[in-house]
Amino acid sequence: MARTMFDRYGGFRKISKIVISFYNKMTTSPLTKRYFEKTNMKRLIDHQTKFIASMMGGPASYTNEHLEKVHAHLGITEDAFYETVDLLEDTLEDHDFDDVDISAVKDEVLERKNHIVRKS
């Protein structure tokens, strides 16, 4: 039986470290930092760890409807979305992910763009 990407990269413990690194970048980027000014980062990191884990074959899952609901009030722009994707890619590279796995995670995020970005 093939191991999932989630298992190969160390499960929730490692994914949590990756997400913390990712949000260190997100909260300092001029395009994305405003989205986190009044956010409970501990709670967000917990949720994002589960979300990233789910995209890597882990046990958590999020529906597109859930993604729409939690992002609707934020007014996320396309520029901020693509900055997020770039910062996630940089973070995965920092944590020695294989290029194929980085592409797979990015593809999962990009597939959800219409559920995250502000509707005009």
C-alpha positions as protocol buffer text, in pm:
chain_id: "A"
residue {
  index: 1
  type: MET
  ca { x: 0 y: 0 z: 0 }
}
residue {
  index: 2
  type: ALA
  ca { x: 139 y: 338 z: -102 }
}
residue {
  index: 3
  type: ARG
  ca { x: 199 y: 590 z: 174 }
}
residue {
  index: 4
  type: THR
  ca { x: 28 y: 925 z: 139 }
}
residue {
  index: 5
  type: MET
  ca { x: 221 y: 1246 z: 104 }
}
residue {
  index: 6
  type: PHE
  ca { x: 88 y: 1329 z: 452 }
}
residue {
  index: 7
  type: ASP
  ca { x: 260 y: 1018 z: 593 }
}
residue {
  index: 8
  type: ARG
  ca { x: 580 y: 1060 z: 393 }
}
residue {
  index: 9
  type: TYR
  ca { x: 633 y: 1413 z: 528 }
}
residue {
  index: 10
  type: GLY
  ca { x: 575 y: 1328 z: 893 }
}
residue {
  index: 11
  type: GLY
  ca { x: 205 y: 1371 z: 962 }
}
residue {
  index: 12
  type: PHE
  ca { x: 45 y: 1644 z: 1169 }
}
residue {
  index: 13
  type: ARG
  ca { x: 358 y: 1728 z: 1369 }
}
residue {
  index: 14
  type: LYS
  ca { x: 559 y: 1819 z: 1058 }
}
residue {
  index: 15
  type: ILE
  ca { x: 263 y: 1980 z: 879 }
}
residue {
  index: 16
  type: SER
  ca { x: 207 y: 2204 z: 1181 }
}
residue {
  index: 17
  type: LYS
  ca { x: 568 y: 2326 z: 1162 }
}
residue {
  index: 18
  type: ILE
  ca { x: 524 y: 2394 z: 792 }
}
residue {
  index: 19
  type: VAL
  ca { x: 205 y: 2590 z: 854 }
}
residue {
  index: 20
  type: ILE
  ca { x: 373 y: 2800 z: 1123 }
}
residue {
  index: 21
  type: SER
  ca { x: 651 y: 2886 z: 876 }
}
residue {
  index: 22
  type: PHE
  ca { x: 392 y: 2961 z: 611 }
}
residue {
  index: 23
  type: TYR
  ca { x: 204 y: 3204 z: 834 }
}
residue {
  index: 24
  type: ASN
  ca { x: 527 y: 3375 z: 936 }
}
residue {
  index: 25
  type: LYS
  ca { x: 557 y: 3462 z: 567 }
}
residue {
  index: 26
  type: MET
  ca { x: 187 y: 3547 z: 525 }
}
residue {
  index: 27
  type: THR
  ca { x: 180 y: 3788 z: 819 }
}
residue {
  index: 28
  type: THR
  ca { x: 477 y: 3985 z: 684 }
}
residue {
  index: 29
  type: SER
  ca { x: 379 y: 3999 z: 317 }
}
residue {
  index: 30
  type: PRO
  ca { x: 238 y: 4339 z: 214 }
}
residue {
  index: 31
  type: LEU
  ca { x: -30 y: 4162 z: 6 }
}
residue {
  index: 32
  type: THR
  ca { x: -157 y: 3927 z: 275 }
}
residue {
  index: 33
  type: LYS
  ca { x: -76 y: 4058 z: 623 }
}
residue {
  index: 34
  type: ARG
  ca { x: -394 y: 4266 z: 652 }
}
residue {
  index: 35
  type: TYR
  ca { x: -606 y: 3951 z: 646 }
}
residue {
  index: 36
  type: PHE
  ca { x: -458 y: 3840 z: 978 }
}
residue {
  index: 37
  type: GLU
  ca { x: -462 y: 4157 z: 1187 }
}
residue {
  index: 38
  type: LYS
  ca { x: -749 y: 4046 z: 1409 }
}
residue {
  index: 39
  type: THR
  ca { x: -708 y: 3671 z: 1374 }
}
residue {
  index: 40
  type: ASN
  ca { x: -656 y: 3415 z: 1645 }
}
residue {
  index: 41
  type: MET
  ca { x: -341 y: 3272 z: 1487 }
}
residue {
  index: 42
  type: LYS
  ca { x: -327 y: 2965 z: 1708 }
}
residue {
  index: 43
  type: ARG
  ca { x: -676 y: 2865 z: 1598 }
}
residue {
  index: 44
  type: LEU
  ca { x: -602 y: 2948 z: 1234 }
}
residue {
  index: 45
  type: ILE
  ca { x: -281 y: 2745 z: 1236 }
}
residue {
  index: 46
  type: ASP
  ca { x: -472 y: 2448 z: 1377 }
}
residue {
  index: 47
  type: HIS
  ca { x: -735 y: 2472 z: 1103 }
}
residue {
  index: 48
  type: GLN
  ca { x: -479 y: 2533 z: 829 }
}
residue {
  index: 49
  type: THR
  ca { x: -272 y: 2236 z: 946 }
}
residue {
  index: 50
  type: LYS
  ca { x: -577 y: 2015 z: 900 }
}
residue {
  index: 51
  type: PHE
  ca { x: -653 y: 2173 z: 563 }
}
residue {
  index: 52
  type: ILE
  ca { x: -299 y: 2127 z: 427 }
}
residue {
  index: 53
  type: ALA
  ca { x: -296 y: 1774 z: 570 }
}
residue {
  index: 54
  type: SER
  ca { x: -618 y: 1695 z: 386 }
}
residue {
  index: 55
  type: MET
  ca { x: -463 y: 1811 z: 57 }
}
residue {
  index: 56
  type: MET
  ca { x: -173 y: 1575 z: 126 }
}
residue {
  index: 57
  type: GLY
  ca { x: -393 y: 1270 z: 183 }
}
residue {
  index: 58
  type: GLY
  ca { x: -430 y: 1313 z: 558 }
}
residue {
  index: 59
  type: PRO
  ca { x: -739 y: 1234 z: 763 }
}
residue {
  index: 60
  type: ALA
  ca { x: -900 y: 1580 z: 775 }
}
residue {
  index: 61
  type: SER
  ca { x: -1130 y: 1712 z: 504 }
}
residue {
  index: 62
  type: TYR
  ca { x: -1291 y: 2042 z: 413 }
}
residue {
  index: 63
  type: THR
  ca { x: -1576 y: 2094 z: 171 }
}
residue {
  index: 64
  type: ASN
  ca { x: -1581 y: 2373 z: -84 }
}
residue {
  index: 65
  type: GLU
  ca { x: -1888 y: 2511 z: 94 }
}
residue {
  index: 66
  type: HIS
  ca { x: -1689 y: 2533 z: 418 }
}
residue {
  index: 67
  type: LEU
  ca { x: -1407 y: 2716 z: 238 }
}
residue {
  index: 68
  type: GLU
  ca { x: -1654 y: 2966 z: 93 }
}
residue {
  index: 69
  type: LYS
  ca { x: -1814 y: 3027 z: 431 }
}
residue {
  index: 70
  type: VAL
  ca { x: -1489 y: 3091 z: 620 }
}
residue {
  index: 71
  type: HIS
  ca { x: -1341 y: 3315 z: 349 }
}
residue {
  index: 72
  type: ALA
  ca { x: -1651 y: 3509 z: 238 }
}
residue {
  index: 73
  type: HIS
  ca { x: -1612 y: 3797 z: 484 }
}
residue {
  index: 74
  type: LEU
  ca { x: -1242 y: 3847 z: 410 }
}
residue {
  index: 75
  type: GLY
  ca { x: -1267 y: 3988 z: 58 }
}
residue {
  index: 76
  type: ILE
  ca { x: -957 y: 3803 z: -59 }
}
residue {
  index: 77
  type: THR
  ca { x: -828 y: 3942 z: -389 }
}
residue {
  index: 78
  type: GLU
  ca { x: -678 y: 3743 z: -672 }
}
residue {
  index: 79
  type: ASP
  ca { x: -341 y: 3910 z: -607 }
}
residue {
  index: 80
  type: ALA
  ca { x: -352 y: 3804 z: -242 }
}
residue {
  index: 81
  type: PHE
  ca { x: -457 y: 3451 z: -342 }
}
residue {
  index: 82
  type: TYR
  ca { x: -166 y: 3410 z: -583 }
}
residue {
  index: 83
  type: GLU
  ca { x: 73 y: 3559 z: -327 }
}
residue {
  index: 84
  type: THR
  ca { x: -53 y: 3294 z: -86 }
}
residue {
  index: 85
  type: VAL
  ca { x: 15 y: 3019 z: -339 }
}
residue {
  index: 86
  type: ASP
  ca { x: 367 y: 3155 z: -398 }
}
residue {
  index: 87
  type: LEU
  ca { x: 438 y: 3176 z: -25 }
}
residue {
  index: 88
  type: LEU
  ca { x: 311 y: 2822 z: 24 }
}
residue {
  index: 89
  type: GLU
  ca { x: 540 y: 2702 z: -253 }
}
residue {
  index: 90
  type: ASP
  ca { x: 837 y: 2883 z: -94 }
}
residue {
  index: 91
  type: THR
  ca { x: 752 y: 2730 z: 243 }
}
residue {
  index: 92
  type: LEU
  ca { x: 730 y: 2377 z: 104 }
}
residue {
  index: 93
  type: GLU
  ca { x: 1065 y: 2429 z: -67 }
}
residue {
  index: 94
  type: ASP
  ca { x: 1210 y: 2550 z: 265 }
}
residue {
  index: 95
  type: HIS
  ca { x: 1092 y: 2222 z: 419 }
}
residue {
  index: 96
  type: ASP
  ca { x: 1254 y: 2008 z: 146 }
}
residue {
  index: 97
  type: PHE
  ca { x: 940 y: 1892 z: -34 }
}
residue {
  index: 98
  type: ASP
  ca { x: 996 y: 1726 z: -370 }
}
residue {
  index: 99
  type: ASP
  ca { x: 900 y: 1935 z: -671 }
}
residue {
  index: 100
  type: VAL
  ca { x: 629 y: 1686 z: -770 }
}
residue {
  index: 101
  type: ASP
  ca { x: 472 y: 1709 z: -424 }
}
residue {
  index: 102
  type: ILE
  ca { x: 490 y: 2090 z: -426 }
}
residue {
  index: 103
  type: SER
  ca { x: 306 y: 2091 z: -758 }
}
residue {
  index: 104
  type: ALA
  ca { x: 43 y: 1853 z: -623 }
}
residue {
  index: 105
  type: VAL
  ca { x: -26 y: 2072 z: -318 }
}
residue {
  index: 106
  type: LYS
  ca { x: -34 y: 2388 z: -532 }
}
residue {
  index: 107
  type: ASP
  ca { x: -277 y: 2223 z: -773 }
}
residue {
  index: 108
  type: GLU
  ca { x: -506 y: 2136 z: -482 }
}
residue {
  index: 109
  type: VAL
  ca { x: -505 y: 2497 z: -363 }
}
residue {
  index: 110
  type: LEU
  ca { x: -552 y: 2638 z: -714 }
}
residue {
  index: 111
  type: GLU
  ca { x: -854 y: 2412 z: -768 }
}
residue {
  index: 112
  type: ARG
  ca { x: -1020 y: 2585 z: -473 }
}
residue {
  index: 113
  type: LYS
  ca { x: -955 y: 2941 z: -589 }
}
residue {
  index: 114
  type: ASN
  ca { x: -1319 y: 3013 z: -675 }
}
residue {
  index: 115
  type: HIS
  ca { x: -1420 y: 2916 z: -322 }
}
residue {
  index: 116
  type: ILE
  ca { x: -1165 y: 3146 z: -156 }
}
residue {
  index: 117
  type: VAL
  ca { x: -1132 y: 3461 z: -370 }
}
residue {
  index: 118
  type: ARG
  ca { x: -1382 y: 3745 z: -334 }
}
residue {
  index: 119
  type: LYS
  ca { x: -1670 y: 3726 z: -577 }
}
residue {
  index: 120
  type: SER
  ca { x: -1704 y: 4044 z: -784 }
}
